[in-house]
Amino acid sequence: MTPVSLSKNKRAVLISGAGIAGPALAYWLCRAGFAVTIVEKAGALRAGGYPIDIRGTAVEVVRRMGILPRLREAHIASRRFTFLDADGGTVASIEPRAITGGAEDLEVRRGDLSASLYALIRDDVEFLFDDAIDTLDHFEQGIDVTFRSGRHRTFDLVVGADGMHSQTRESLFGPESQFHRYLGYCFAIFTMPNTLGLSHELVLWNTPGKAAALYAVGNGDELHAFLNFHQPQPPFDRSPETQRDLVATVFADAGWEVPSMVEAMRDADDVFFDTAGQIRMSHWSRGRVALVGDAAYAPSFLTGQGSSLALAGSYVLANALVTNPDHSAAFTAYDRDLREFVGMNQALVDNGAARLFPTTAQALAQRNAMLRGLAAMPAEPANPAHSALVLP
Ligand SMILES: Cc1cc2nc3c(=O)[nH]c(=O)nc-3n(C[C@H](O)[C@H](O)[C@H](O)COP(=O)(O)OP(=O)(O)OC[C@H]3O[C@@H](n4cnc5c(N)ncnc54)[C@H](O)[C@@H]3O)c2cc1C
């Protein structure tokens, strides 16, 4: 396997979104001689978020980018995952690899991955923070873009890497509801003080349809808190206050440390609330615009494959653009080379990816029996779906 080859092409590409997919795509396109601009609606890189996994094919992508050593250093080597029952009693305590598999796989803070990607490209890419695309107008040779700031520029191509709730997708393909497959859970993620003295470990509390996790990444004074709950219909009100109220209501009678988590959520300034869902589209491009990462094929946190698909998808899209001077041919190749891999990883939700979050007492009892069994078993092998894509 060889990396994306260099070319003398000087096409100008605008990428919307400086999350994971956007900077990864920018890296490969810059290397191939494209002129790349990234517009990001936040005022700076968004460093927050729960730890994310980089697995299988995506490990090969970060190796080719030269950031594997840095990410190995940032790897979160947890000592144990402990599962608790409704009253906080221990159900099972497990060595993490027994659940995650894949000896080469990495788990890093989302901010560490984002910063590693940014460091690779900051001198070569034009960043427009605190701005966003307002309108896109195709003409024969390119696209006229107006920005919310009032800027006006022309590009050869535009790529939407603006996440699950992509504006680029909405403006080109229509409302998110057409592409969103709701998976029946809502979640809130935030940080809170480590008053429990947890260190290098994850503690997960469950009752049917409810889960609360505290993740001590290292032995610092901060914990990543996660509250996840089953909700048959997705909530429609997206205001932060209503979301916090919903979480507080759902967990009102919960045991263990959950009341203090809910209290901490009220004070947290970094709450990330979303529904667990997937984006499924029959096309990832239209005209001179393509989508990459969560914007095109979010697999949901239940698969743990969001960042890996973003990294692999960025590589495949860049490779297609570098090897096909015609953008239509490139977008066809991108679709052809990536779709099966996306499908296999999105299908993980139907094949047990939600097993950590059972919604009935019976399913929870089965999961707990499975966990007790795992505690006595050797590490699970890596999931074949994670490595199913062989990079050109
Ligand atoms: C702050 C944050 C925290 C996250 N935390 C978690 C987590 O804890 N667990 C998890 O599984 N996944 C989390 N994710 C999602 C995870 O990062 C993605 O699933 C995965 O990395 C795919 O990356 P992406 O680049 O496609 O999308 P994202 O990482 O979501 O990046 C999208 C980027 O586009 C920007 N953007 C959005 N709209 C516009 C617009 N109109 N114009 C310009 N820019 C725009 C966003 O600010 C963001 O920087 C988080 C994402 C963010 C942004």
The ligand as a Gaussian input file, in Angstrom:
#p B3LYP/6-31G(d) Opt

LIG

0 1
 C      -17.354000      19.294000      20.317000
 C      -17.604000      17.883000      19.812000
 C      -17.621000      16.847000      20.736000
 C      -17.860000      15.550000      20.290000
 N      -17.880000      14.562000      21.226000
 C      -18.107000      13.317000      20.837000
 C      -18.134000      12.273000      21.772000
 O      -17.951000      12.503000      22.954000
 N      -18.367000      11.005000      21.349000
 C      -18.569000      10.732000      20.022000
 O      -18.776000       9.567000      19.663000
 N      -18.534000      11.678000      19.104000
 C      -18.321000      12.978000      19.474000
 N      -18.301000      13.950000      18.542000
 C      -18.499000      13.562000      17.138000
 C      -17.227000      12.950000      16.560000
 O      -16.207000      13.877000      16.625000
 C      -17.542000      12.541000      15.134000
 O      -18.416000      11.426000      15.135000
 C      -16.382000      12.048000      14.310000
 O      -15.171000      12.480000      14.787000
 C      -16.577000      12.443000      12.854000
 O      -15.975000      13.688000      12.639000
 P      -16.517000      14.798000      11.656000
 O      -15.325000      15.646000      11.355000
 O      -17.248000      14.196000      10.528000
 O      -17.578000      15.607000      12.496000
 P      -17.356000      16.510000      13.799000
 O      -16.233000      16.006000      14.616000
 O      -18.691000      16.624000      14.430000
 O      -16.907000      17.941000      13.228000
 C      -17.753000      18.810000      12.529000
 C      -17.173000      20.216000      12.601000
 O      -17.952000      21.076000      11.746000
 C      -18.230000      22.269000      12.433000
 N      -19.462000      22.829000      11.872000
 C      -20.734000      22.438000      12.091000
 N      -21.582000      23.161000      11.342000
 C      -20.826000      24.027000      10.632000
 C      -21.115000      25.024000       9.670000
 N      -22.386000      25.287000       9.282000
 N      -20.097000      25.735000       9.128000
 C      -18.801000      25.495000       9.501000
 N      -18.467000      24.555000      10.422000
 C      -19.466000      23.824000      10.971000
 C      -18.346000      21.858000      13.895000
 O      -18.160000      22.956000      14.760000
 C      -17.217000      20.834000      13.987000
 O      -15.990000      21.445000      14.280000
 C      -18.084000      15.274000      18.918000
 C      -18.063000      16.313000      17.993000
 C      -17.830000      17.624000      18.426000
 C      -17.802000      18.733000      17.401000

